[in-house]
Amino acid sequence: MDCIFCAIARGEMGTKLVYQDDEVVAFEDLHPQAPTHILVIPRRHYASLQDVPAAEIGIVARLAAAAQELARERRIWPSGYRLVVNAGPEGGQTVSHLHMHLLGGRQMVWPPG
């Protein structure tokens, strides 16, 4: 498998992790869209949200819990933040590995784009 996020999760890319546990890792986005822009990913490979089996959907809650902790640490809560999961090409997903964007530190607008 040639997945950049899997390599990051395995520690093969030298990427500085801002969060890690047995199932989840998080790191700063290379092209931040906000003062805080962190990618939160599962260590296990799922190509997208649609590829997470129902029996394993709890991983999405684990990603959200890690994002929640990071939002507190980065002090973007309680002012607010956004969590984004893109699924598929038309959904804006550019890396085929489930990931959640934690964005904060500025006013978010709606619709997003």
VENCOR-V205217 format. One record per residue. N is the residue number from 0. RES is the residue in one small letter. D_FIRST is the distance of its C-alpha to the first C-alpha in whole Angstrom. Layout:
BEGIN
n res d_first
N RES D_FIRST
N RES D_FIRST
END
This chain:
BEGIN
n res d_first
0 m 0
1 d 4
2 c 6
3 i 9
4 f 11
5 c 9
6 a 10
7 i 13
8 a 13
9 r 13
10 g 15
11 e 14
12 m 15
13 g 19
14 t 19
15 k 22
16 l 21
17 v 25
18 y 24
19 q 22
20 d 22
21 d 21
22 e 19
23 v 19
24 v 19
25 a 20
26 f 21
27 e 23
28 d 22
29 l 22
30 h 24
31 p 26
32 q 28
33 a 31
34 p 32
35 t 30
36 h 26
37 i 24
38 l 20
39 v 20
40 i 16
41 p 16
42 r 14
43 r 12
44 h 10
45 y 12
46 a 11
47 s 15
48 l 18
49 q 19
50 d 16
51 v 17
52 p 19
53 a 23
54 a 23
55 e 21
56 i 22
57 g 24
58 i 21
59 v 22
60 a 25
61 r 24
62 l 22
63 a 26
64 a 27
65 a 26
66 a 26
67 q 30
68 e 30
69 l 29
70 a 32
71 r 34
72 e 33
73 r 33
74 r 36
75 i 35
76 w 37
77 p 39
78 s 40
79 g 37
80 y 33
81 r 30
82 l 27
83 v 25
84 v 22
85 n 21
86 a 20
87 g 19
88 p 20
89 e 23
90 g 23
91 g 22
92 q 18
93 t 17
94 v 13
95 s 11
96 h 11
97 l 15
98 h 17
99 m 21
100 h 23
101 l 26
102 l 29
103 g 32
104 g 35
105 r 37
106 q 38
107 m 36
108 v 37
109 w 37
110 p 35
111 p 32
112 g 32
END
